[in-house]
Amino acid sequence: MYRLALKILKATVGIETDNKKLLPHLPFTIEVKSLLTDFHRIDPIPYTDYLDGYIRILESPEAPRYERQGKGYIFSGPFEKLSHSVSDPRFSFWGNQGFLYRYALYLLEKHHKIYNLHACALFDQKYHALYLIIGGAGSGKTVYLLSGLAKGMRLFSTETVHFNIENNQIEWFKGSLVDNVRFGTLVHDFPQFLPDVKRPDPEKLWQEKIALDLSLFATDFDTLHNTKAVYILFPHVEKGQKGFVQNTVSDIRKSAKFLFDNISQKIVETTILYDQIPILGLDDKEMAQSRFESALECVKHPSITQIVSIISNPKDCWGNLLA
């Protein structure tokens, strides 16, 4: 058997397989399917019997299947063949929408009470303020991210923001520093961030993405606590929208639900691995209850300065928030 182990933030995962080709290739490269678009760092560590979780992969000519066993998961199937034929490599063992990604989120929450927002985050050095832009695909996170960097803000995460609450203190952890951005967004709206690479044909500008390394804009710290101000934004950015419409979310119950739903999504949803294996969500009753209580405690925390929903066009997305 071939083994390695990884550490993602505080979560530790052991990986074992009878086919060396199925092990993840380290270090992860910067590309659209990479886990570096999800997490800040993925570090190799010694394989031991005391890790948070385990993934065992057995090569087999039979139809792929999996089961949960003990502290981990066992997969069997023709995975070397499937890795070459998968329609979207993001949904593989090591892809940025695949099993290790979701398993790491689960382990961070289950074993370390670290919750994971699908969000980007920017830090305003002048006012020592953290801006969390929370939302799913197409909500406008990338527009906020790139326009915020253009205004001189520093990057804290492009895609996943981690936090922990203990003794009434919120600790925020740096997330990914690579963002998958559509070429059309860069060409038409943010050409200053477009690297010197071959562009797709004009008709594919809005279809193809590039993994954009934004680490040069990152904060010089990896954790943040005792923050003076935290702003939570729920955006909807749409071309053609006139002006900037901001609504304060004053009902704490709604804010807590928004956070809970966002944190839960990637853990609870069923996904299809290698086009063939439906992987059930990794949630349980105790985790869900703890997650909701932490979401409620977060939005009630005195450091949370403002929670707002915003409708705008790309140009006006910040409105008067930074005034």
C-alpha positions in Angstrom: 0.0 0.0 0.0 1.1 3.6 -0.7 0.4 6.2 1.9 0.6 9.9 2.5 -1.0 12.4 4.9 -2.1 16.0 4.5 -2.9 18.9 6.8 -5.4 21.5 5.7 -5.6 24.3 8.2 -6.0 22.1 11.3 -7.6 19.1 9.7 -5.4 16.0 9.2 -6.2 13.3 6.6 -4.5 10.1 5.8 -4.6 8.7 2.3 -3.9 5.0 1.4 -4.1 3.2 -1.9 -2.8 0.1 -3.7 -2.2 2.2 -6.9 0.5 4.8 -6.5 -0.9 6.7 -9.5 -4.0 7.5 -7.5 -2.2 9.5 -4.8 -2.5 13.3 -5.1 0.5 14.9 -6.7 2.3 17.3 -4.3 2.7 20.2 -4.3 -0.7 21.0 -5.8 -0.4 23.2 -8.9 -2.3 26.4 -9.6 -5.0 25.4 -12.1 -8.8 25.7 -12.3 -9.4 22.2 -10.7 -6.8 22.7 -7.9 -7.6 22.6 -4.2 -5.5 25.8 -3.9 -8.6 27.6 -5.2 -10.3 26.3 -2.0 -7.6 26.4 0.7 -4.6 28.6 1.6 -2.2 25.7 2.2 -2.1 21.9 1.9 0.9 20.5 3.7 2.3 17.0 3.8 2.6 15.5 7.3 3.7 12.1 8.6 1.1 9.3 8.3 0.0 8.0 11.7 -2.9 6.2 13.3 -4.0 9.4 15.1 -5.2 11.6 12.2 -8.7 13.2 12.0 -9.8 11.1 9.1 -8.7 8.6 6.4 -9.4 7.9 2.7 -8.6 4.4 1.4 -8.7 3.8 -2.4 -8.5 0.3 -3.9 -8.1 -0.2 -7.6 -10.7 -2.7 -8.9 -12.2 -3.6 -12.3 -15.7 -3.7 -10.7 -18.2 -0.8 -10.7 -17.0 2.0 -8.3 -18.5 2.1 -4.9 -17.7 3.4 -1.4 -18.6 2.9 2.2 -18.0 4.7 5.5 -15.9 2.6 7.9 -14.4 3.6 11.3 -12.7 7.0 11.0 -12.8 7.2 7.2 -14.0 6.1 3.8 -13.1 3.2 1.6 -13.5 3.5 -2.2 -13.1 0.7 -4.7 -13.3 0.8 -8.5 -11.4 1.4 -11.8 -10.2 4.9 -10.6 -7.1 5.1 -12.8 -9.3 4.7 -15.8 -12.0 7.1 -14.5 -9.4 9.7 -13.7 -8.6 9.9 -17.5 -12.3 9.9 -18.6 -14.0 12.1 -16.0 -16.0 14.9 -17.7 -15.1 17.5 -15.0 -11.9 16.8 -13.1 -13.0 19.2 -10.3 -15.3 16.4 -9.2 -12.6 13.8 -8.5 -10.9 12.7 -5.3 -8.5 15.7 -5.4 -10.4 18.3 -7.4 -11.6 21.5 -5.9 -15.2 20.3 -5.9 -14.3 16.7 -5.1 -14.2 14.4 -2.1 -11.1 15.7 -0.2 -12.4 19.2 -0.4 -15.7 18.3 1.2 -14.1 15.9 3.6 -11.7 18.5 4.8 -14.6 20.9 5.5 -16.3 18.2 7.5 -13.2 17.4 9.5 -12.5 21.0 10.3 -16.0 21.4 11.6 -16.3 18.0 13.3 -12.9 17.9 15.1 -11.9 21.6 15.4 -15.1 23.6 15.5 -13.8 25.6 12.5 -16.7 26.7 10.2 -16.2 27.3 6.5 -18.0 30.1 4.6 -18.3 30.1 0.9 -17.1 33.6 0.7 -14.3 35.9 -0.2 -12.7 38.3 2.3 -10.9 41.6 2.1 -9.1 43.5 4.8 -9.1 47.3 5.0 -5.8 48.1 6.7 -6.7 51.8 7.4 -9.7 51.0 9.5 -8.7 47.4 10.6 -11.9 46.1 9.1 -12.7 42.8 7.6 -15.2 42.5 4.7 -16.9 39.2 4.1 -18.6 38.8 0.8 -20.8 35.7 1.1 -22.6 34.0 -1.7 -22.7 31.1 -4.2 -21.6 31.0 -7.8 -22.7 34.0 -9.8 -23.5 36.2 -6.8 -20.7 38.7 -7.6 -18.0 37.7 -5.2 -15.3 38.0 -7.9 -16.4 41.5 -8.8 -16.1 42.6 -5.1 -12.8 40.8 -4.8 -11.1 42.4 -7.8 -12.6 45.8 -7.3 -11.7 45.8 -3.6 -8.1 44.9 -4.5 -8.0 47.7 -7.1 -9.0 50.1 -4.3 -6.1 49.0 -2.2 -7.6 46.4 0.1 -5.7 43.3 1.1 -6.7 39.8 0.3 -7.7 37.4 3.1 -9.5 34.8 1.0 -10.8 34.3 -2.5 -13.3 31.5 -1.9 -13.4 29.9 1.6 -13.3 31.9 4.8 -12.8 29.9 8.0 -13.7 30.9 11.6 -13.9 29.6 15.1 -15.7 31.0 18.1 -14.4 30.3 21.6 -14.8 32.2 24.8 -16.8 34.9 23.0 -13.8 35.6 20.6 -14.0 35.0 16.9 -10.8 33.9 15.2 -10.7 34.2 11.4 -8.3 32.1 9.3 -6.8 33.0 5.9 -8.4 31.1 3.0 -7.5 30.5 -0.6 -5.4 33.0 -2.5 -6.2 31.7 -6.0 -9.5 32.5 -7.7 -11.1 31.0 -10.8 -12.1 34.0 -12.9 -13.8 34.1 -16.2 -11.6 35.6 -19.0 -14.5 37.9 -19.9 -14.5 39.5 -16.4 -10.8 40.2 -16.7 -10.8 41.4 -20.3 -13.8 43.7 -20.0 -13.8 44.8 -16.3 -10.4 44.2 -14.7 -7.7 44.2 -17.4 -5.1 45.2 -14.8 -5.3 41.7 -13.3 -5.1 39.8 -16.6 -1.8 37.9 -16.7 0.2 37.5 -19.9 -1.4 34.3 -21.1 -3.1 33.1 -24.2 -6.7 34.2 -24.3 -9.5 32.0 -25.6 -11.4 32.8 -28.7 -13.7 35.8 -28.3 -16.8 33.6 -28.3 -15.4 31.6 -25.4 -14.4 34.6 -23.2 -17.3 34.1 -20.9 -17.1 30.3 -20.8 -13.5 29.7 -19.9 -11.8 30.5 -16.6 -8.3 31.0 -15.5 -6.9 30.2 -12.0 -5.7 33.7 -11.0 -2.9 33.7 -8.4 -3.6 36.8 -6.2 -1.1 36.0 -3.4 0.9 39.2 -4.0 -2.2 41.1 -2.6 -2.5 38.9 0.5 -2.4 40.1 4.1 0.9 39.5 5.9 -1.0 37.6 8.6 -2.8 34.3 8.5 -5.2 34.7 11.4 -7.2 37.6 12.6 -9.0 38.1 16.0 -10.1 41.0 18.1 -11.0 42.7 14.9 -12.4 46.2 15.3 -15.0 45.8 12.6 -16.5 43.0 10.5 -18.9 43.7 7.6 -20.9 40.9 6.2 -22.2 41.5 2.6 -24.7 39.3 0.7 -24.4 40.7 -2.8 -26.3 40.3 -6.1 -24.3 41.9 -8.9 -25.8 42.2 -12.3 -24.8 44.0 -15.4 -27.5 46.6 -16.3 -28.6 47.1 -12.8 -28.9 50.8 -12.0 -27.0 52.2 -9.1 -26.5 50.6 -5.7 -29.2 49.4 -3.4 -28.3 48.5 0.1 -30.6 46.9 2.7 -29.6 46.2 6.3 -30.4 42.7 7.5 -31.6 43.7 11.0 -33.3 40.4 11.9 -30.7 38.3 13.6 -32.7 35.2 12.8 -32.4 35.8 9.1 -28.7 36.6 9.3 -28.0 33.4 11.2 -30.0 31.4 8.7 -28.0 32.9 5.8 -24.8 31.9 7.5 -26.0 28.5 8.5 -27.2 27.7 4.9 -23.9 29.0 3.4 -21.7 27.0 5.8 -23.8 23.8 5.4 -24.1 23.7 1.6 -20.8 21.9 0.6 -21.1 19.5 3.6 -24.7 18.5 3.3 -25.2 18.3 -0.5 -24.9 15.0 -2.4 -22.4 15.3 -5.2 -21.4 13.0 -8.1 -17.8 11.8 -8.1 -16.2 10.7 -11.4 -19.6 11.0 -13.2 -20.7 7.7 -11.5 -20.6 7.8 -7.7 -23.3 9.7 -5.8 -21.5 10.8 -2.5 -24.0 11.5 0.2 -23.6 14.6 2.4 -21.3 14.3 5.4 -23.5 16.0 8.0 -24.9 14.7 11.3 -27.5 16.0 13.8 -25.0 17.2 16.4 -22.9 19.0 13.9 -25.9 20.8 12.4 -27.0 22.0 15.9 -23.5 23.2 16.8 -23.2 24.9 13.4 -26.5 26.8 13.9 -25.5 27.9 17.4 -22.1 29.1 16.1 -23.8 31.0 13.2 -26.1 32.7 15.6 -23.3 33.6 18.0 -21.3 35.0 15.1 -24.0 37.4 13.8 -24.6 38.5 17.4 -21.0 39.2 18.1 -20.1 42.8 18.9 -17.4 42.9 16.2 -20.0 42.4 13.5 -20.5 46.0 12.5 -23.1 45.6 9.7 -24.9 42.9 7.8 -26.3 44.0 4.5 -27.8 42.7 1.3 -26.7 44.6 -1.8 -28.0 44.8 -5.4 -25.7 46.6 -7.8 -23.9 46.6 -11.1 -20.2 45.7 -11.2 -19.0 49.3 -11.3 -21.0 50.5 -8.3 -20.7 47.4 -6.2 -19.1 49.1 -3.2 -21.4 52.1 -3.1 -20.6 54.2 -0.1 -19.4 51.2 2.0 -15.8 52.4 2.0 -16.5 56.1 2.4 
